[in-house]
Amino acid sequence: MKPILEIQQLSKKFTIRHEENPYLSLRDSIAGLFKPNHGMSKEDFYALKDLTFDVQQGESLGIIGKNGAGKSTLLKILSKISPPTSGKIISRGDTPLKHYSSGMQLRLAFAVAAFLEPEIMVIDEVLAVGDADFQKKCLEKMDDVSKSGRTILFVSHQMGTLARLCTRCILLREGTIAKQGEANEVIDYYLSSGENSTGRYQATAGHVEQKQMVFSAVETVDKDLKATDQFGYDDHIEVLMHIRVNEYIPNTKIGLAMLSKLDSRVFTVVKNTNELFDIGTGNFTVSVKLPANLFAPNNYSFTTAIFVPFGKTYDIQESICRIRVFDTGTELSIFEGIDYGNIIINGEWTLKTERK
């Protein structure tokens, strides 16, 4: 059977123009009107370069890579939103590709998808918006689409969701395919490479201004309070949560959860806000210091929340500040390359029986 999608040497080039002389005299500016491209230089940038791969009927393909790797550009080309510079796309769907991007139109897009049942579903960060209930419905819908034998192309930074939904993954790096294969294998390679490590979350100014209580930034730091996303097994991990209070809400709590590399929860800690800072407005920094010699060498991220129990959530940031813990002398070092899990503990060892 022929693939439902064939991508052959696909490239997308953008031309970036630079102004070399931003400050000119009036005489130079007038003279420049009669000269083509005066004071301008051009630079060609390839968002995608010579991509070649196939997608089979009924396959769920994950597309991963750090920001700027070319993921969304690829989906826009496959969805016919943007034309390629060169290369060829052969599509054997019965219906055209349907593109579902994040934003306010997402709920409508999924409702339309459920009704039209497109042969190929192209999804870009579908779980980056919406509440938990909506995200759950999206996952259920995508499960249904996959089980029905239709094809999914899915871009996401949420590795657990990718591993759950996708049978195969492609890792993009600077517009080229760095690795492709079975989903868990490619995800493990991506996480172990450190490409996805981002030890700091920074909110936009608009997001901070619109919220009553909000995380303006979250970062992981070392013992010298320097931002880092790399820790040894015997290092303390300190999480700094920078909080902007525009209006203090009584009975609020701050929650911090550590997530495994596939976004399952390792632990959760919660604290009342009035035990941490004065009730009032302003900027506050809250620190949570995590113990050394506990977290197994692996990849982790964090979720932070400001909420009232059984009430409103004022801000939540999920799967942020992805870090890596390296093996710096555990007793499991001989098993190099093996997944350690998330926690290493000593336990209490005692001999209960004796040889007769």
ZIRAMO-V687665 format. One record per backbone hydrogen bond with DSSP energy under -0.5 kcal/mol. NH is the residue of the N-H (numbers start at 1). CO is the residue of the C=O. E is the energy in kcal/mol with one decimal. If there is no record, write none. Layout:
BEGIN
nh:NH co:CO e:E
nh:NH co:CO e:E
END
This chain:
BEGIN
nh:4 co:55 e:-1.4
nh:5 co:55 e:-1.9
nh:6 co:90 e:-2.3
nh:7 co:53 e:-2.6
nh:8 co:6 e:-0.6
nh:8 co:88 e:-2.9
nh:9 co:7 e:-0.5
nh:10 co:51 e:-2.9
nh:11 co:86 e:-2.5
nh:12 co:48 e:-2.0
nh:14 co:45 e:-3.4
nh:16 co:14 e:-0.6
nh:16 co:43 e:-3.5
nh:17 co:15 e:-0.5
nh:18 co:41 e:-3.3
nh:20 co:18 e:-0.7
nh:20 co:39 e:-3.3
nh:21 co:39 e:-0.7
nh:24 co:22 e:-0.6
nh:29 co:25 e:-2.4
nh:30 co:26 e:-2.4
nh:31 co:27 e:-2.4
nh:32 co:28 e:-2.0
nh:33 co:29 e:-0.7
nh:33 co:30 e:-1.0
nh:34 co:31 e:-1.3
nh:35 co:32 e:-1.5
nh:38 co:35 e:-1.1
nh:40 co:37 e:-1.8
nh:41 co:18 e:-2.7
nh:43 co:16 e:-2.3
nh:45 co:14 e:-3.3
nh:47 co:12 e:-1.9
nh:47 co:45 e:-0.8
nh:48 co:12 e:-1.3
nh:49 co:175 e:-3.1
nh:51 co:10 e:-2.6
nh:53 co:7 e:-1.6
nh:55 co:5 e:-2.4
nh:59 co:56 e:-2.0
nh:61 co:59 e:-0.7
nh:61 co:152 e:-3.2
nh:62 co:60 e:-0.6
nh:62 co:168 e:-3.1
nh:63 co:154 e:-2.7
nh:64 co:170 e:-2.5
nh:69 co:66 e:-1.9
nh:74 co:70 e:-2.0
nh:75 co:71 e:-1.9
nh:76 co:72 e:-2.4
nh:77 co:73 e:-1.9
nh:78 co:74 e:-2.5
nh:79 co:75 e:-1.9
nh:80 co:77 e:-1.4
nh:81 co:76 e:-2.7
nh:82 co:76 e:-1.4
nh:85 co:11 e:-2.2
nh:86 co:11 e:-1.6
nh:88 co:8 e:-2.3
nh:90 co:6 e:-2.6
nh:91 co:89 e:-0.6
nh:92 co:4 e:-3.0
nh:98 co:120 e:-1.2
nh:100 co:98 e:-0.5
nh:100 co:122 e:-2.2
nh:101 co:99 e:-0.6
nh:106 co:103 e:-1.6
nh:109 co:105 e:-2.4
nh:110 co:106 e:-2.3
nh:111 co:107 e:-1.9
nh:112 co:108 e:-2.6
nh:113 co:109 e:-2.3
nh:114 co:110 e:-2.2
nh:115 co:111 e:-1.3
nh:116 co:112 e:-3.0
nh:117 co:113 e:-2.1
nh:121 co:151 e:-2.9
nh:122 co:98 e:-1.9
nh:122 co:120 e:-0.5
nh:123 co:121 e:-0.6
nh:123 co:153 e:-3.1
nh:124 co:100 e:-1.9
nh:125 co:123 e:-0.6
nh:125 co:155 e:-2.8
nh:128 co:125 e:-1.6
nh:129 co:126 e:-0.6
nh:135 co:131 e:-2.4
nh:136 co:132 e:-2.2
nh:137 co:133 e:-1.9
nh:138 co:134 e:-2.2
nh:139 co:135 e:-2.4
nh:140 co:136 e:-2.2
nh:141 co:137 e:-2.4
nh:142 co:138 e:-2.6
nh:143 co:139 e:-2.3
nh:144 co:140 e:-2.1
nh:145 co:141 e:-2.5
nh:146 co:142 e:-2.3
nh:147 co:143 e:-2.5
nh:148 co:144 e:-1.5
nh:149 co:146 e:-1.3
nh:150 co:145 e:-1.5
nh:151 co:119 e:-2.2
nh:152 co:59 e:-2.0
nh:153 co:121 e:-2.8
nh:154 co:61 e:-2.7
nh:155 co:123 e:-2.8
nh:156 co:63 e:-0.9
nh:159 co:157 e:-1.1
nh:162 co:158 e:-2.0
nh:163 co:159 e:-2.6
nh:164 co:160 e:-1.7
nh:165 co:161 e:-2.4
nh:166 co:162 e:-2.8
nh:167 co:60 e:-1.8
nh:168 co:60 e:-1.6
nh:169 co:181 e:-2.6
nh:170 co:62 e:-2.4
nh:171 co:179 e:-3.3
nh:172 co:64 e:-2.7
nh:172 co:170 e:-0.6
nh:173 co:176 e:-2.9
nh:175 co:69 e:-2.0
nh:176 co:173 e:-1.4
nh:178 co:171 e:-2.8
nh:178 co:176 e:-0.7
nh:179 co:171 e:-1.2
nh:181 co:169 e:-2.0
nh:183 co:167 e:-1.5
nh:186 co:182 e:-2.2
nh:187 co:183 e:-2.6
nh:188 co:184 e:-2.4
nh:189 co:185 e:-1.9
nh:190 co:186 e:-2.5
nh:191 co:187 e:-2.6
nh:192 co:188 e:-2.5
nh:193 co:189 e:-1.3
nh:194 co:191 e:-1.0
nh:195 co:190 e:-0.7
nh:196 co:190 e:-0.6
nh:197 co:194 e:-1.4
nh:198 co:322 e:-1.6
nh:201 co:218 e:-3.6
nh:203 co:216 e:-2.4
nh:208 co:204 e:-2.0
nh:209 co:205 e:-2.2
nh:210 co:206 e:-1.6
nh:211 co:207 e:-0.8
nh:214 co:244 e:-2.1
nh:216 co:214 e:-0.8
nh:216 co:242 e:-2.1
nh:217 co:242 e:-1.5
nh:218 co:201 e:-2.2
nh:219 co:240 e:-2.3
nh:220 co:199 e:-2.2
nh:221 co:238 e:-2.5
nh:222 co:226 e:-2.1
nh:225 co:222 e:-2.1
nh:228 co:220 e:-2.4
nh:231 co:324 e:-2.5
nh:233 co:326 e:-1.6
nh:235 co:232 e:-1.9
nh:237 co:290 e:-1.1
nh:238 co:221 e:-1.4
nh:238 co:236 e:-0.6
nh:239 co:288 e:-2.8
nh:240 co:219 e:-3.2
nh:240 co:238 e:-0.5
nh:241 co:239 e:-0.6
nh:241 co:286 e:-3.3
nh:242 co:217 e:-2.9
nh:242 co:240 e:-0.6
nh:243 co:241 e:-0.6
nh:243 co:284 e:-3.7
nh:244 co:214 e:-2.9
nh:245 co:243 e:-0.6
nh:245 co:282 e:-3.0
nh:246 co:212 e:-2.6
nh:246 co:244 e:-0.7
nh:247 co:212 e:-2.0
nh:250 co:248 e:-0.5
nh:252 co:249 e:-0.9
nh:253 co:307 e:-2.9
nh:254 co:271 e:-3.0
nh:255 co:305 e:-2.9
nh:256 co:269 e:-2.7
nh:257 co:303 e:-2.7
nh:258 co:267 e:-1.6
nh:259 co:301 e:-3.4
nh:260 co:264 e:-3.2
nh:263 co:260 e:-2.2
nh:266 co:258 e:-3.3
nh:267 co:258 e:-1.1
nh:269 co:256 e:-2.7
nh:271 co:254 e:-2.0
nh:273 co:252 e:-2.2
nh:275 co:272 e:-1.2
nh:276 co:273 e:-1.8
nh:277 co:273 e:-2.0
nh:280 co:278 e:-0.8
nh:282 co:245 e:-2.1
nh:284 co:243 e:-2.9
nh:286 co:241 e:-2.8
nh:288 co:239 e:-2.2
nh:290 co:237 e:-3.5
nh:290 co:288 e:-0.6
nh:293 co:233 e:-2.3
nh:294 co:233 e:-0.5
nh:296 co:294 e:-0.5
nh:296 co:342 e:-1.9
nh:298 co:325 e:-0.6
nh:300 co:323 e:-2.4
nh:301 co:259 e:-1.7
nh:302 co:320 e:-2.8
nh:303 co:257 e:-2.3
nh:304 co:317 e:-2.3
nh:305 co:255 e:-2.0
nh:306 co:315 e:-2.7
nh:307 co:253 e:-2.2
nh:308 co:312 e:-2.3
nh:311 co:308 e:-2.5
nh:314 co:306 e:-2.4
nh:314 co:312 e:-0.6
nh:315 co:306 e:-1.5
nh:317 co:304 e:-2.7
nh:320 co:302 e:-3.2
nh:322 co:198 e:-0.6
nh:323 co:300 e:-3.1
nh:324 co:229 e:-2.3
nh:325 co:298 e:-3.0
nh:326 co:231 e:-3.3
nh:326 co:324 e:-0.5
nh:328 co:326 e:-0.6
nh:333 co:330 e:-1.3
nh:335 co:332 e:-2.1
nh:336 co:334 e:-0.8
nh:338 co:335 e:-1.9
nh:340 co:297 e:-0.6
nh:340 co:338 e:-0.5
nh:344 co:294 e:-2.9
nh:349 co:347 e:-0.6
nh:350 co:348 e:-0.5
nh:352 co:350 e:-0.6
END
